[in-house]
Amino acid sequence: MTIDGATRLFAIVGDPVVQVRSPSVYTACFAQAGLNAVLVAAQASRENFDTAMRGLMSLGNLDGLLITSPHKAAALGFASRVSTRARVVGAVNALRREPDGSWTGDMFDGVGFAHAAQRLAPIADKRVLLFGCGGAGAAIAAELAAQGARSISLVDPEVNRAQRLLAALTEHFPHCTVAPAGNGEQYDCVVNASVVGMNEGDGLPGDPGPLGAQSLVGDVVLRPPAQPTALVALARSAGARIVTGQDMHAGQVEAILNFFTPTHDRASLNQGER
């Protein structure tokens, strides 16, 4: 691609950002779609985050922002409007400039997971067990509830965090039964959104209950395929359908690209006009 004065800018903001792959992934996708746009990494500490965001958002040729750790919650305050799932999570990981100059925020961590899961099995009417009620877990829970999950059982060592998520899900998705996980229950879908599995030798995040060929098991932890988490290894041995961290990321990219480049904006983006 040729970068020129009409090139539209997108950025991913985090601390650190040296490890992120988003610039190459999204820039390649923009090029494939015929868009004159690039995504670059922007490092901003917690102390300088507000200043960095105001500076970036004041650029007339910047159309969107990705937000990564540790800024997803703080970025919520920069959105003029947010989706229901972003309100449930209390965070955003993408911001889009609208034609009137305002900013729309959304949270796609759960969308990526749900997108990958739906390719394997429908989510509607499923009984879900969720380990981890932090940002990723809350985002996944909100999206599964939005997709019609029958119930979601929550497990988190921080009881207050689980209670906050329970209250938010109950408020926004009254059709979905949300409660702390009990003993001896059976689930259609088991999701690990906790940090358990990041370290070599980590065991299961908890008791997933009986798993079989009809089970759907997801794990947000990114591990090499040859070195799966204990939960993924157990799911494989049971013949379950599996959504890995890599699957979740791929689904999220597609959803964010659609968010950044809705059909009616593509021609103006490509010409560098707003």
VEXDREN-2710 file (C-alpha; in Angstrom, 1 decimal):
% VEXDREN-2710
k/r/px/py/pz
1/MET/0.0/0.0/0.0
2/THR/1.0/3.6/-0.4
3/ILE/0.9/5.9/2.6
4/ASP/0.1/9.5/1.7
5/GLY/-1.6/12.6/2.9
6/ALA/-5.0/11.0/2.4
7/THR/-4.3/8.0/4.5
8/ARG/-6.7/7.6/7.4
9/LEU/-5.2/6.7/10.8
10/PHE/-6.2/4.2/13.5
11/ALA/-4.2/3.4/16.6
12/ILE/-4.0/0.8/19.4
13/VAL/-3.4/2.4/22.8
14/GLY/-1.9/0.4/25.7
15/ASP/1.0/0.0/28.1
16/PRO/3.0/-1.9/26.9
17/VAL/2.3/-2.1/23.2
18/VAL/5.6/-3.6/22.0
19/GLN/4.0/-7.1/21.9
20/VAL/0.8/-6.3/20.0
21/ARG/0.2/-7.7/16.6
22/SER/-2.8/-5.5/15.8
23/PRO/-0.9/-3.0/13.6
24/SER/0.1/-5.6/11.0
25/VAL/-3.2/-7.5/11.2
26/TYR/-5.5/-4.5/10.8
27/THR/-3.4/-2.7/8.3
28/ALA/-3.3/-5.8/6.1
29/CYS/-7.1/-6.1/6.4
30/PHE/-7.5/-2.4/5.4
31/ALA/-5.4/-3.0/2.3
32/GLN/-7.3/-6.1/1.3
33/ALA/-10.6/-4.1/1.6
34/GLY/-9.1/-1.4/-0.6
35/LEU/-9.0/1.2/2.2
36/ASN/-6.3/3.8/2.4
37/ALA/-5.8/3.4/6.1
38/VAL/-3.2/2.1/8.6
39/LEU/-3.2/1.2/12.3
40/VAL/-0.2/2.1/14.5
41/ALA/0.7/1.4/18.1
42/ALA/0.6/4.2/20.7
43/GLN/2.1/3.6/24.1
44/ALA/0.5/5.5/26.9
45/SER/1.0/5.0/30.6
46/ARG/-1.8/5.2/33.2
47/GLU/-0.5/8.6/34.2
48/ASN/-0.5/10.0/30.7
49/PHE/-3.5/8.2/29.3
50/ASP/-6.0/11.1/29.4
51/THR/-3.5/13.4/27.7
52/ALA/-2.6/10.9/25.1
53/MET/-6.3/10.2/24.3
54/ARG/-7.2/13.8/24.0
55/GLY/-4.2/14.3/21.6
56/LEU/-5.1/11.4/19.4
57/MET/-8.8/12.1/19.3
58/SER/-8.0/15.7/18.3
59/LEU/-6.3/14.6/15.0
60/GLY/-8.6/15.2/12.1
61/ASN/-7.4/12.2/10.2
62/LEU/-7.8/9.7/13.0
63/ASP/-10.9/7.6/12.6
64/GLY/-10.7/4.9/15.3
65/LEU/-8.9/3.6/18.4
66/LEU/-8.3/0.1/19.8
67/ILE/-7.8/0.0/23.6
68/THR/-5.8/-2.7/25.3
69/SER/-4.6/-3.3/28.8
70/PRO/-4.6/-1.5/31.2
71/HIS/-6.9/1.2/29.7
72/LYS/-10.2/-0.4/28.7
73/ALA/-12.2/0.9/31.7
74/ALA/-10.7/4.4/31.6
75/ALA/-11.5/4.6/27.9
76/LEU/-15.2/4.3/28.6
77/GLY/-15.2/8.0/29.6
78/PHE/-14.1/9.1/26.2
79/ALA/-17.2/7.7/24.4
80/SER/-20.2/9.8/23.6
81/ARG/-22.3/6.6/23.4
82/VAL/-21.6/3.0/24.2
83/SER/-23.3/-0.4/23.6
84/THR/-25.2/-2.4/26.2
85/ARG/-22.4/-4.9/26.4
86/ALA/-19.9/-2.1/27.1
87/ARG/-22.1/-0.8/29.9
88/VAL/-22.3/-4.2/31.4
89/VAL/-18.5/-4.6/31.3
90/GLY/-17.8/-1.0/32.3
91/ALA/-15.1/-0.8/29.6
92/VAL/-14.5/-0.4/25.9
93/ASN/-11.8/-1.8/23.6
94/ALA/-12.7/0.1/20.5
95/LEU/-13.8/3.7/19.7
96/ARG/-15.0/5.0/16.4
97/ARG/-15.3/8.6/15.2
98/GLU/-18.7/9.4/13.8
99/PRO/-19.3/11.8/10.9
100/ASP/-20.5/14.5/13.4
101/GLY/-17.2/14.2/15.3
102/SER/-18.6/12.3/18.3
103/TRP/-17.2/8.9/19.4
104/THR/-19.0/5.6/19.7
105/GLY/-17.5/3.0/22.1
106/ASP/-18.0/-0.8/22.1
107/MET/-16.5/-3.9/23.7
108/PHE/-15.6/-6.8/21.4
109/ASP/-13.9/-9.3/23.7
110/GLY/-17.1/-11.3/24.1
111/VAL/-18.1/-10.8/20.5
112/GLY/-15.0/-12.6/19.3
113/PHE/-15.7/-15.5/21.6
114/ALA/-19.4/-15.7/20.6
115/HIS/-18.6/-15.5/16.9
116/ALA/-16.2/-18.4/17.1
117/ALA/-18.6/-20.4/19.3
118/GLN/-21.5/-19.9/17.0
119/ARG/-19.6/-21.6/14.2
120/LEU/-19.5/-24.8/16.3
121/ALA/-22.9/-24.7/18.0
122/PRO/-25.8/-22.4/18.7
123/ILE/-25.6/-20.4/21.9
124/ALA/-29.4/-20.0/22.4
125/ASP/-30.8/-21.9/25.4
126/LYS/-27.4/-23.1/26.5
127/ARG/-26.5/-23.5/30.2
128/VAL/-23.1/-21.7/30.7
129/LEU/-20.5/-22.1/33.4
130/LEU/-18.1/-19.1/33.5
131/PHE/-14.7/-19.0/35.3
132/GLY/-13.5/-15.5/35.8
133/CYS/-15.7/-12.4/36.1
134/GLY/-13.1/-9.7/35.2
135/GLY/-13.2/-7.7/31.9
136/ALA/-12.9/-10.6/29.5
137/GLY/-15.3/-12.8/31.5
138/ALA/-17.9/-9.9/31.8
139/ALA/-17.7/-9.3/28.1
140/ILE/-18.2/-12.9/27.2
141/ALA/-21.0/-13.3/29.6
142/ALA/-22.8/-10.2/28.2
143/GLU/-22.5/-11.5/24.7
144/LEU/-23.6/-15.0/25.5
145/ALA/-26.7/-13.6/27.3
146/ALA/-27.4/-11.3/24.3
147/GLN/-27.2/-14.4/22.1
148/GLY/-29.9/-16.1/24.1
149/ALA/-28.1/-18.3/26.7
150/ARG/-30.6/-19.8/29.1
151/SER/-28.4/-19.4/32.2
152/ILE/-24.9/-18.3/33.3
153/SER/-23.3/-19.7/36.5
154/LEU/-20.4/-17.5/37.8
155/VAL/-17.2/-18.5/39.5
156/ASP/-14.6/-16.0/40.7
157/PRO/-12.5/-15.9/43.8
158/GLU/-13.4/-12.2/44.2
159/VAL/-16.9/-12.5/45.4
160/ASN/-17.7/-8.8/45.0
161/ARG/-16.6/-8.9/41.3
162/ALA/-18.9/-11.8/40.6
163/GLN/-21.8/-10.0/42.4
164/ARG/-21.3/-6.9/40.3
165/LEU/-21.4/-8.9/37.1
166/LEU/-24.5/-10.8/38.3
167/ALA/-26.3/-7.6/39.0
168/ALA/-25.4/-6.1/35.7
169/LEU/-26.4/-9.1/33.7
170/THR/-29.7/-9.5/35.5
171/GLU/-30.5/-5.8/34.8
172/HIS/-29.8/-5.9/31.1
173/PHE/-30.7/-9.5/30.2
174/PRO/-33.7/-10.5/32.4
175/HIS/-34.4/-13.6/30.2
176/CYS/-31.1/-15.1/31.3
177/THR/-30.8/-16.7/34.8
178/VAL/-27.6/-15.6/36.4
179/ALA/-26.3/-17.1/39.7
180/PRO/-23.2/-18.3/41.5
181/ALA/-22.2/-21.8/40.4
182/GLY/-23.4/-24.7/42.5
183/ASN/-22.1/-28.2/43.0
184/GLY/-23.1/-31.1/40.8
185/GLU/-24.6/-29.1/38.0
186/GLN/-24.2/-30.0/34.4
187/TYR/-23.5/-27.4/31.7
188/ASP/-23.7/-27.2/27.9
189/CYS/-20.9/-24.6/27.7
190/VAL/-17.9/-24.1/29.9
191/VAL/-15.7/-21.0/29.5
192/ASN/-12.4/-20.1/31.3
193/ALA/-12.0/-16.3/31.2
194/SER/-9.6/-16.3/34.2
195/VAL/-5.8/-16.2/34.3
196/VAL/-5.6/-19.9/35.2
197/GLY/-3.7/-21.6/32.4
198/MET/-1.3/-18.8/31.6
199/ASN/1.5/-20.4/33.5
200/GLU/3.0/-23.8/32.6
201/GLY/1.7/-26.4/35.1
202/ASP/-1.6/-24.6/35.9
203/GLY/-4.4/-26.9/36.6
204/LEU/-8.1/-26.5/35.9
205/PRO/-9.8/-23.2/36.9
206/GLY/-12.4/-25.2/38.8
207/ASP/-14.7/-28.2/38.3
208/PRO/-16.2/-28.0/34.8
209/GLY/-18.6/-30.9/35.5
210/PRO/-19.0/-33.7/33.0
211/LEU/-17.9/-33.0/29.5
212/GLY/-18.8/-34.9/26.3
213/ALA/-19.1/-34.6/22.5
214/GLN/-22.0/-32.2/22.9
215/SER/-20.2/-29.8/25.2
216/LEU/-18.8/-26.5/24.1
217/VAL/-15.6/-25.5/25.9
218/GLY/-13.8/-22.2/25.6
219/ASP/-10.6/-20.8/27.0
220/VAL/-9.4/-17.3/26.5
221/VAL/-5.8/-18.1/27.5
222/LEU/-3.4/-18.0/24.5
223/ARG/-1.3/-21.1/24.5
224/PRO/0.6/-22.9/21.6
225/PRO/-1.6/-25.6/20.2
226/ALA/0.9/-28.3/21.3
227/GLN/0.8/-27.0/24.9
228/PRO/-2.9/-26.4/25.7
229/THR/-4.3/-25.3/29.0
230/ALA/-5.6/-28.1/31.3
231/LEU/-9.2/-27.2/30.4
232/VAL/-8.6/-27.5/26.7
233/ALA/-6.7/-30.7/27.1
234/LEU/-9.6/-32.2/29.2
235/ALA/-12.1/-31.0/26.6
236/ARG/-10.1/-32.6/23.8
237/SER/-10.0/-35.9/25.6
238/ALA/-13.7/-35.8/26.1
239/GLY/-14.3/-35.0/22.4
240/ALA/-15.9/-31.6/23.2
241/ARG/-16.1/-28.7/20.7
242/ILE/-13.5/-26.2/21.6
243/VAL/-12.9/-22.4/21.2
244/THR/-9.3/-21.4/21.9
245/GLY/-7.9/-17.9/22.6
246/GLN/-6.7/-17.8/19.0
247/ASP/-10.2/-18.5/17.8
248/MET/-11.6/-15.7/20.0
249/HIS/-9.0/-13.2/18.6
250/ALA/-9.8/-14.1/15.0
251/GLY/-13.6/-13.5/15.6
252/GLN/-12.9/-10.2/17.3
253/VAL/-10.8/-8.9/14.4
254/GLU/-13.7/-9.4/12.0
255/ALA/-16.2/-7.7/14.3
256/ILE/-13.9/-4.7/14.9
257/LEU/-13.3/-4.3/11.2
258/ASN/-17.0/-4.1/10.6
259/PHE/-17.3/-1.6/13.5
260/PHE/-14.5/0.6/12.1
261/THR/-15.6/0.4/8.5
262/PRO/-19.3/0.2/8.1
263/THR/-20.3/0.0/4.4
264/HIS/-21.5/3.5/4.1
265/ASP/-18.2/4.9/5.3
266/ARG/-15.8/2.8/3.1
267/ALA/-15.7/5.1/0.1
268/SER/-15.0/8.2/2.2
269/LEU/-12.4/6.4/4.2
270/ASN/-10.6/5.3/1.0
271/GLN/-10.6/8.8/-0.3
272/GLY/-9.5/10.4/2.9
273/GLU/-12.7/12.3/3.4
274/ARG/-15.0/12.6/6.3
END
